[in-house]
Each structure stands twice: as C-alpha cells, then as structure tokens.
Amino acid sequence: MNDRDELARAIFLHNKRQRRGSRRRGRSRRPPYAASSRPSGRRARRWSGDGLGGFERVSRASPCPICRHDSFCLVARDGAMVLCTRVQSDHHRPNTISDLWAHPIGERAYPAAASVRPAVSPPTSSLAPPELRDRAYRALLARMNLAPMDLAALERRGLSADAIHRGLYRTLSCDRRFSLARDVITAEGLGHCAWRIPGFRLTGLGGWTLAGAPGLLIPVLDLEGRVVALKIRNRSDVGPRYTLLSARWDGGAPAEAALHVPLRARELLEGGAEVLWITEGELKADVITELLQRPCVSVPGVGCWFRAFAAVTRWPTPGGVVIAFDMDRLLKPAVQRAQDALRDALIARGVRVQCAEWDRVHKGFDDFLAARLRPNAAANEVAE
C-alpha cells in the first residue's frame, strides 16, 4: 500500500468515526438550514442581508424565481433580492453551507405580500389570439436590451446592424423579469388575460414574472408579420439549444410552434421573388434571407415540415421551392425522412422542388454562408 492509499484509508476511517459519533449523540444529519422554515439565532444572523431585512427560504408553493427549484435558494423578505444556489451571477456570496449568487431584482419587484394574488387561481390557460400576443411581445421587446455578447454572436453570423435591428433580437437575463412583466401588463392592460400569453406566469408570492432560461430571444413572425412567439437560444449546454418561451408547466399558456417568416423575406415575397427557400430554425431563416437576399421561411422543427404549405400557398413563386435542411440529415434518418416528405408533398401539389447541397463541414446553410464572408474561407458554391 503506497502513501496515497494510506492517506485515503485514513480519511475514510476518520469520516466513518465522525458519522458514528454523530449518531450516538443523537444529532440530525440534515443540514442546519433545513430544520425549520425560518432560522433563528446564529443561523438567522447568517442569512440576514444588508438592509434587506433577512431572507425566506423557497418552498414548493413558492419556488425560486431564478432557477424554479423549491429548495436551498432564498428570497429577501422585501422582495429586492434572490440568493440562488444554482444560477450564477456577478455577485458571488460564499457561505459556510453552500455557494450563493445574488440576483438583485429591483425595489419591491418581487412582492412579498400574498394579497396581490387574484381571488381565483387561473387554470391551465388557453392561448391568446395572435393580435394580443403581438401587442404584448412588442411591448416587452421594446423594454429589453441586447447584450454585447449576443450582439457579437449575431455579427459573427454575418448579420449587419440593420438586419439585427430588423430582427428585434433581445437578451433574456435573470434580472428585471418582475419589473418587465409588471410594466408590460400595466401599460397594455393585460391583467385579466396575462396568463394566456406564453411566458408570463404568476409567482408563488404574488405578482407576475417571466419564465424561460437566460439566453437570446428570437421573435417568431407569422404570415402577417405579427410576433406570435419568442424562441430562446439557451446559454447552457445542458438540454435543448432552442426552446420556446412558455410558462406551460406553471399553469400558463403553451407556446405556438408557428411558421416563421422574416420581415425581409416577407418584403421580398411581396415584391415578386422568384424562389422560396425553406429551412428549419428561425435564426437560420433570418441569416439566409439577409445574406442570400432571397426569401427564406422556417418551420419550427423538421417534424413540422407541413407548416411550410402556408407560405407556399400564400406566395407561389415561379422558380419553385428550395429545401435547405441541415446536412446532418446524412447522419440522422429523421431529418432525411422529413425532407423527403416535404419534397414529395410539394411535388404532388405541382410545385417545382430542389434540395440544396453544400460542404458537409458546415452543418447549416447559414453557417456555410457566414463562412464564405470570413477571410481565407473556402468559396464553395451551392449545388441545387
């Protein structure tokens, strides 16, 4: 047995003796902050905040407004700050029990009084009409900003300043969610139907807030140019990369998986474009339209390929349709089947169909176009 093994065995025996001694003395193995809902004495002073009047631990009835979990996190009694144990921020507050990250929410943005709750808890809600969603989402986007890191990411995709402004991209962060939801609902008079708008949810302590993970907000525009949904490009590598903004699991309305028609694509189609491009993903459609200067619409997923019929019927093009699904269809049979199904359905309707091919190094056609704009990039032509 070498020195490392001896050290490991010594640590193991020491921990074993400590656990045995704790059981003999009748001590609970639970963490000290789980003994009661409101700590007292030294533990209460440990959790007290500077000028915030202390914190209340989250529960199943009132989960954390940042990570949506019902344990460990703390909410200030005056509603001005959240100490989250899972979502990191610039305000790190180390503790002897666990690491905490402070998320300031603004003065009384998270109301502590339960009297602001509606008299009747709203049931699982139906989806609001497109006009109401468009009004709420545009009011929300007008009050939000685009973070520098998201702006740089859009520029790396080849989008110009005008294209970024036209796309209405915004950043959904962890702060200001309560004040944003409150201002939009108050300004637009949506208090009676806010739960019908995907993304707005009622907090456990009362008041409204926004759901969704932090990330880049991508507006989804329908055939009439209305913002009917918001897609989030998540920052975390865990889980799906793109999700719809929705509070469905909190009693809110489910989001609509709608066909996306970029504003510039709609202008080109109204002007008599020769060819219509179809891809999968809202951001891909925006980039292809701006860089190729040809109209491109997107389905919310390859499984929803049939939603492209609305654009083909609305704007019949003399040159037909070009399908530009990702090149991973060579490795994913589901993507290839979706492309074949869309192609066969369009041919059955008498539409001329072509399938775009490009360098396999680039997964999406938007990546291929952006690579051609970079210095020293290989100029590979598209074979239609």
N, C-alpha and C positions, 0 to 999 in steps of 0.2 A: 504494500500500500504506500503510495507516494504522499508527499506533503499535501497536495491538493485534495486527495481523497480523505486524509485525516482531518483537514480543516472542514470539509463538507460534513463529515460524520459528527464532528464536534458541534457544528451549528445545528444539525438535525437533533442531536440529543439535548442541546440547550433549549431549543424551541419546544421539544416534547415535554421537558420538565416544567417549562413555563405554563404550558396548557394544562398539565396535570395539577399544578399548584392553583391555577385559577379555578378549576372545577372543585377542588377541595374547599376553597374559601367561599364557594357559592357565588362567584362573580358571573355576571352575564357576559357572554361572548359577543353580544350585539354592540355595534358602535355606540358611543355615548350619546350621539345626537338623535338616536332612534328610540330613546326611552320614552319620550313624551313629545307632543306636538309643539310645545313651547318650552325651550330650555330655560333653566333657572340658574341663579348663582353664577359661578365662574363661566359655565358654558354660555349663558345668556350674554355676558360681557364679551365673550369671544366672538359671538355672531353680531354684535351691535355694530352699526355703521356710523360713519362720521356725519352727524346731522340728519340721519335718515330715520332715527327712532327705532332701529333694530329691524330684524327680518323675520318673516314667517316661512316655514318650510312648505314646499309644494306637496300636493296630495293628489289622489286620483280624481277628486272633484275639481281641484284647481291645479292643473299641471303647469309645468314650467312654460312660460310664453316663448322661450327661445328654442329649446330642444324638444318640447312637447312631452317630456318624460314626467313621471309622477313621483320621483324620489331624488333625494340628495340636494337638489337645487333650492335656492332661497329667493324670496321676493320681498323687497322692502315694504314695511307696513304703510308707508305713504305712497307707494307705487312709483317711486322715482328711479329704481334700480333693480336689476336682477343679477344675482350671483349664480352663474351656470357652471356646472361641473363637467360639461361635455363640449359645448361650443366655445372655442377660444376667441379672445378679443385682445385689443391692445392694452387692456387694464387687467394685468395679472395680479391676483391677490392670493398668494400662497397661504396655506393653513396647515395646522398640525394634523388635521384629519384628511384633507384632500385638497387638490388644486382648485381654485375658483377663478373665474373670469367675470369681471364686472361688465354689465351691459347697461349703461345709462339710457333711460327711456324718455327723459324729459320730465318736467314737473307735473306730477299727478296724471301722467299719461296712462298709467295702469291703475284705474280707480280701485281703491281698497274697499269701498262701501258696496255691499251687495244690493243696496236699494235701487241701483240703476238698472238692474235686470228687468226685462219685460215681465209682465204679470204671468204670461203663458209662455213656457219654453217652446221655441219653434221646432216643429218636427223636421224630419229629413225633407229638405226643400226641393221644389221643382225649379227648373232652370228658367231664369228671367229671359224675356224676349231680346232679340239682338239689339234693338234700339236702346233698351235700358242698359245692357251690358256695355255698349259702345260709349254711352254717356258717362257711366261710372269709370270705365277703364281709361278714357281720355282725361278725365279729371284727375285720376290717380297718377297717370304718367306725367301730367303737367306739373305735379308737385314733387317728382322724383328727379334724381340726377343720374348721370352715367359716370361710373368710377373710372379713374385713369387706366387701371389695368384692363378693364373691359373695353375701353376706347382703343387701347393699343392692340388688343386681340382682334378687334374688328378691322383695324387698319392693316394688320398682318394678313388678313384675308383678302385684301385688295380693295376694300370699300373706301370711297372718298368721303370727305366731310359732308358733302351734300347728300350722299347716299345714307350715311349714318343718321343725319338729321331727318331724312325722309322715312327711315325705318322705325323711328320712335323707340329706339333701344334705351333701356334704363337698367339700373342696378338695384336689385332687391337685397338689402342688407338686413342685419339683425336689429338695428336701431330705428327709431322713428315709426315703427309699424303702427303703434297705437294712435299716435297723433295723425298719421296719414289716413288711417281708416276713419277716425273721428272727423277730420276735416272734410273728407270726400262725402261722407254720409250727411254731414250737416249742410254743406254747400249745395249738394244736389237733392236734398230732401229725400233720402233713401232709407230713413229709419224704419219704415214699415215693411220694406222688402229687401233689406241689405243681405239677408241670408240666402236670397235667391241668386245672388251674384257670386260666381265661383271665386274663392279666395278670401272672402270676408267671413269671419267667424266670430261667435260670441265667446268671450273669455269666461273662465270659471269665476272670477271675481267681479264680473260685470263689465260692460263696455265692449267695443269692437276692436278687432285687430286683424292683421293679415296673416294668412297661412303661407306655407311654402318654405323650401330650403333656400339659403342665400345663393345668389347667382345672377346671371344675366337674364333680363326679361326681354322676350321677343314677342311683339304683338302678332296675333293671327288675324288677318283681314279676310273677310268673306267676299263674295262676288260683288257686293255693293260698296266695298271699301270700309265696312264697319269693323271695329275691333271687337270680335266676339269671344276671344280667349287670349290668355297670356301663357306663353311657354317659357319655362325656366331651364337655362343651361346650368346645371349644378356645378359647384366648385369642387365638391368632394368626389373622389374616385370610387367611393362605395355606392353601389346601387346604380340605377339608370342614369345616363348622362343628361337626358332631356325628360322633363316632367311638366304636366300641365298645372297651372296654379289653381288649386282647388282646396276646399275645406270639407270634402265629402265625408271623411271619417270623423268629423266633429259636428255633424248634423247640418252642414252646409250643402249647397247645390253642387252636383257633379259638373265638371267642365265638359265642353263640347269638343270632340275631335273633328274639327272642321277643315275643309279645303282652304289652303292659304293662297291668296292672290296678292302678290306685292303691288304696292301703289304704282311703281314704274311699269310693271308688267301690264297692269290694267290700262295705263295710258297707251302703251304700245299696241295692245289688242284693240282698243277703241280707235286707234289710228290706222288700223288695217294691216296688222302684222301678217307675214306670210306663213310662219311656222310657229307652233306652240310646243314648248318644252314642258315635260312633266318629270318631277323628281320626288324624292322623299325627304322631308325636313324643311322647316320654314326658313332657317338661316341659309341653307343651300339654295333655295329658290331666290332669296334676296341677292346672294352673291352672283349666281349665274345670270340673273337678269341685269345686274349692274355691269358686270364685266363683259358679258357677251352681247349686251344690248339687244337681247331677244327675250320675248315674254316667257317666263317660266313659272309654273304653279307647282304646288307641292301637296301631296297627300300626307296626313299625319303619321302614317306608317304604311309599310308595304302591304300589310293585311287590309288596309282601307283603300286599295287601288281603285275601287269602283267609284269613289268620290270624285275622281277626275272627270267623270262624264258630265258633271255640271258645267265645267269650264269648256269642254269640247262642244257641248250643245249651245252654250251661250255665245261662244266666239268661234265659229267654224273658220278654219284657216285653209287657204288654197294649197299650201305646201304640206299639209297634214300635221302629224304629231311626231315628236322625237322623245323617246323614253330614255331617261338618264338616271337609272337606279345605280346604286353603288357597285363597285367592282367586286365587292365581297360576295356577290351572287355566285361567283365561281366556286366559293367555299361553303356557301350557305344555300342549301336547296330551297328553303322557304322564299328567299329573295328571288331566286330564279323562277320559281313557280308563279310568284306574284307578277313578275314582268311578263311572263308568257301569257298569263290570264288576261292582263290588261291589253297586251298586243292583240290577242285573238278576239277579245270583245270589241276593240276598236275596229279591227278589220271586218268583223261581222256587221258593224254599223256603216261600212263603206268609207272608212277613214284610212288615208294613207299613213302607214306607221313605219318608223325607223327606230333602231336601238343604237344609242351612242356607245362607242368603244374608245378607250383611251389607255394610257400607260398604267399598268397594274400597280406601279409603285404608289400611285395616288388612289386612295380609296374612293373618294367622291369626286365628281366632276368639278365642284367648286375648288377643291384642293388642287386639281390639275390646272385650272385657270389661274389660281393665285400663284402657283409655282412658275408659270410662264412669265409672270410680271417681275419675279425676283431676278437679280443679276446672276449671270452664269447659269441660268436654268435651261434645261434642255427643251427645245422648241418642238414638242410632239404635236402633230396635228390630229384632230379628231376624225375618226373614220365612221361615217354614218351609214 
